[in-house]
Amino acid sequence: MSGNESVVWSSEQGLGGLPEHVRGFGLMHVAMRRDAARLCAAARSVRPGGARALGEWFGRLRAVIDWHHHSEDEILWPYLRGHVPGFDGSGALEQDHGALDRSMSRVAGVLTTGRIEELPEAAQEFADLVRDHLRHEERVVFPVLAALGVAEYGRVERWIIGSAPAQVMTYLQPWMFDGADAASVAAVAATIPAPVRLLGRTVLERRYRRTLAPVL
């Protein structure tokens, strides 16, 4: 990791300083924070009749986060432990994932049972956990991913994307690109096969936009 130890990268203030080959990873973090904020805003105004639609939207978000965390625990962390001397911290990150799983279960339970009076607290707990976890993860992982280089990281990223279930794959591209800066979108889009990119910008984008009604 020579030359990167003193660099502190974060997706909280945008991805401009992050190496282009890591921006797809960063965009997922930006999208998680964005949707955690959307959930908190919706929690303050949702009516009992809107809990089901909000629950359906949250279910899609939960599926993406669940896949993202499992792909880290099962693919990325083992790879880094085996190929990057001195890599550590993944145990604490896995504990973070467990806390987020429990928080997402709580939000889903509140929405399923219609106990919307509990939603603002549950949503805020989730948003706080997302914020704290991503700060921790980016501090530990971004320098390592940057140091892997374009080719090696690209191989690992393809393994990770290949592990995504269909429900996630049909949601992932428009979800990641929602509200993202043009430079980051261009950098990430260049790694996506042209037919998949076209599908993401047309059919999947329209489908994704329809899912946002409960939080917009």
C-alpha positions as CSV (number, residue, x, y, z in Angstrom):
1,M,0.0,0.0,0.0
2,S,3.0,2.2,-0.5
3,G,2.1,5.8,-1.1
4,N,-1.5,5.5,0.0
5,E,-1.2,5.2,3.8
6,S,-1.6,8.9,4.4
7,V,-4.5,9.3,2.0
8,V,-8.0,9.5,3.6
9,W,-10.7,8.7,1.1
10,S,-14.4,9.1,1.8
11,S,-17.5,9.0,-0.3
12,E,-19.3,11.4,2.1
13,Q,-18.2,14.5,0.2
14,G,-18.2,13.0,-3.3
15,L,-16.0,10.7,-5.2
16,G,-13.8,13.2,-7.0
17,G,-10.6,12.2,-5.1
18,L,-11.2,8.4,-5.3
19,P,-9.4,6.4,-8.0
20,E,-11.7,5.7,-10.9
21,H,-11.5,2.0,-10.6
22,V,-13.0,2.1,-7.1
23,R,-15.8,4.5,-7.8
24,G,-18.4,1.8,-8.4
25,F,-17.8,0.7,-4.8
26,G,-18.0,4.3,-3.7
27,L,-21.3,4.8,-5.5
28,M,-22.9,2.0,-3.6
29,H,-21.9,3.7,-0.4
30,V,-23.3,7.1,-1.6
31,A,-26.6,5.3,-2.6
32,M,-26.9,3.7,0.8
33,R,-26.5,7.0,2.6
34,R,-29.0,8.6,0.2
35,D,-31.6,6.0,0.8
36,A,-31.1,6.0,4.5
37,A,-31.9,9.7,4.4
38,R,-34.9,9.1,2.3
39,L,-36.2,6.5,4.7
40,C,-35.8,9.0,7.6
41,A,-37.7,11.7,5.7
42,A,-40.5,9.3,4.7
43,A,-40.7,8.0,8.3
44,R,-41.7,11.4,9.5
45,S,-44.7,11.7,7.1
46,V,-45.9,8.2,6.1
47,R,-49.5,7.4,6.8
48,P,-50.8,4.0,7.9
49,G,-52.0,3.3,4.3
50,G,-48.5,4.0,2.9
51,A,-46.6,1.5,5.1
52,R,-47.0,-1.3,2.5
53,A,-45.6,0.7,-0.4
54,L,-42.8,2.0,1.7
55,G,-42.0,-1.5,2.9
56,E,-41.8,-2.7,-0.7
57,W,-39.3,0.1,-1.5
58,F,-37.3,-0.7,1.6
59,G,-37.3,-4.4,0.7
60,R,-35.4,-3.6,-2.5
61,L,-32.9,-1.5,-0.6
62,R,-32.5,-4.2,1.9
63,A,-31.8,-6.8,-0.8
64,V,-29.0,-4.7,-2.3
65,I,-27.4,-4.0,1.1
66,D,-27.7,-7.7,2.1
67,W,-26.0,-8.8,-1.1
68,H,-23.3,-6.1,-0.8
69,H,-22.4,-7.2,2.7
70,H,-22.5,-10.9,1.9
71,S,-20.3,-10.4,-1.1
72,E,-17.8,-8.6,1.1
73,D,-17.9,-11.2,3.9
74,E,-17.7,-14.1,1.5
75,I,-15.6,-12.8,-1.4
76,L,-13.8,-9.5,-0.8
77,W,-12.5,-9.9,2.8
78,P,-11.2,-13.4,2.2
79,Y,-9.5,-12.3,-1.0
80,L,-7.8,-9.3,0.7
81,R,-6.7,-11.4,3.7
82,G,-5.1,-13.8,1.2
83,H,-3.5,-11.3,-1.1
84,V,-2.7,-8.1,0.9
85,P,-0.1,-8.6,3.7
86,G,-1.3,-7.1,7.0
87,F,-4.9,-6.6,5.9
88,D,-7.1,-6.6,9.0
89,G,-10.3,-5.0,10.2
90,S,-12.7,-7.3,8.4
91,G,-13.8,-8.9,11.7
92,A,-15.1,-5.6,13.0
93,L,-16.7,-4.8,9.6
94,E,-18.5,-8.2,9.8
95,Q,-19.8,-7.2,13.2
96,D,-21.1,-3.9,11.7
97,H,-22.9,-6.0,9.1
98,G,-24.6,-8.0,11.8
99,A,-25.8,-4.8,13.5
100,L,-27.1,-3.5,10.2
101,D,-28.9,-6.7,9.5
102,R,-30.7,-6.5,12.8
103,S,-31.6,-2.8,12.2
104,M,-33.0,-3.6,8.8
105,S,-35.0,-6.4,10.3
106,R,-36.5,-4.0,12.8
107,V,-37.4,-1.4,10.0
108,A,-39.0,-4.2,7.9
109,G,-40.9,-5.5,10.9
110,V,-42.3,-2.1,11.8
111,L,-43.5,-1.6,8.2
112,T,-44.9,-5.1,7.9
113,T,-47.0,-4.7,11.0
114,G,-48.0,-1.1,10.3
115,R,-46.5,0.2,13.6
116,I,-45.5,3.4,11.9
117,E,-45.3,5.3,15.2
118,E,-42.0,3.3,15.8
119,L,-40.7,4.0,12.3
120,P,-38.8,7.4,12.9
121,E,-36.7,5.8,15.7
122,A,-36.0,2.6,13.7
123,A,-35.2,4.6,10.6
124,Q,-32.8,6.9,12.5
125,E,-31.1,3.9,14.1
126,F,-30.5,2.4,10.6
127,A,-29.2,5.7,9.2
128,D,-26.8,6.2,12.1
129,L,-25.5,2.6,11.6
130,V,-25.0,3.1,7.9
131,R,-23.1,6.4,8.4
132,D,-20.8,5.0,11.1
133,H,-20.2,1.7,9.3
134,L,-19.3,3.3,6.0
135,R,-16.9,5.7,7.6
136,H,-15.2,2.8,9.3
137,E,-15.2,0.6,6.2
138,E,-13.9,3.4,3.9
139,R,-11.0,4.2,6.2
140,V,-9.9,0.6,6.3
141,V,-10.7,-0.6,2.8
142,F,-10.5,2.2,0.3
143,P,-6.6,2.5,0.5
144,V,-6.3,-1.2,0.0
145,L,-8.7,-1.3,-3.0
146,A,-6.9,1.6,-4.6
147,A,-3.5,-0.2,-4.1
148,L,-4.8,-3.3,-5.8
149,G,-4.7,-1.5,-9.2
150,V,-7.1,-1.5,-12.0
151,A,-6.7,-5.0,-13.4
152,E,-6.6,-6.9,-10.1
153,Y,-9.5,-5.0,-8.6
154,G,-11.5,-5.5,-11.8
155,R,-11.2,-9.2,-11.5
156,V,-12.4,-9.2,-7.9
157,E,-15.2,-6.8,-8.8
158,R,-16.4,-9.1,-11.5
159,W,-16.6,-12.0,-9.0
160,I,-18.6,-9.8,-6.7
161,I,-21.0,-8.6,-9.4
162,G,-21.4,-12.2,-10.6
163,S,-22.6,-13.2,-7.1
164,A,-25.6,-10.8,-7.3
165,P,-29.1,-12.4,-7.5
166,A,-31.3,-11.4,-10.4
167,Q,-33.4,-9.2,-8.0
168,V,-30.3,-7.1,-7.3
169,M,-28.9,-7.1,-10.8
170,T,-32.0,-5.6,-12.3
171,Y,-32.0,-2.8,-9.6
172,L,-28.3,-2.1,-9.1
173,Q,-27.3,0.1,-12.0
174,P,-30.1,2.7,-11.8
175,W,-29.9,2.6,-8.0
176,M,-26.1,3.4,-8.1
177,F,-26.4,6.1,-10.7
178,D,-29.4,7.9,-9.0
179,G,-28.2,11.5,-8.4
180,A,-24.5,10.6,-8.9
181,D,-22.1,13.0,-10.4
182,A,-21.5,12.7,-14.1
183,A,-17.8,12.0,-13.9
184,S,-18.3,9.0,-11.5
185,V,-21.2,7.7,-13.6
186,A,-19.0,7.9,-16.7
187,A,-16.1,6.1,-15.0
188,V,-18.4,3.3,-13.7
189,A,-20.5,3.0,-16.9
190,A,-17.3,2.4,-18.9
191,T,-16.8,-0.9,-17.1
192,I,-20.4,-2.1,-17.9
193,P,-21.0,-4.1,-21.1
194,A,-22.8,-1.8,-23.7
195,P,-26.0,-3.9,-23.9
196,V,-26.3,-4.0,-20.1
197,R,-25.6,-0.3,-19.9
198,L,-28.3,0.4,-22.4
199,L,-30.8,-1.8,-20.6
200,G,-29.9,0.0,-17.3
201,R,-30.6,3.4,-18.9
202,T,-33.9,2.5,-20.4
203,V,-36.1,-0.4,-19.2
204,L,-34.5,-0.8,-15.8
205,E,-34.3,3.0,-15.2
206,R,-38.0,3.4,-15.8
207,R,-38.8,0.4,-13.6
208,Y,-36.5,1.9,-10.9
209,R,-38.2,5.3,-11.0
210,R,-41.6,3.7,-10.4
211,T,-40.3,2.2,-7.1
212,L,-39.4,5.6,-5.7
213,A,-42.9,6.9,-5.3
214,P,-43.1,6.2,-1.5
215,V,-39.9,8.2,-0.8
216,L,-40.2,11.1,-3.2
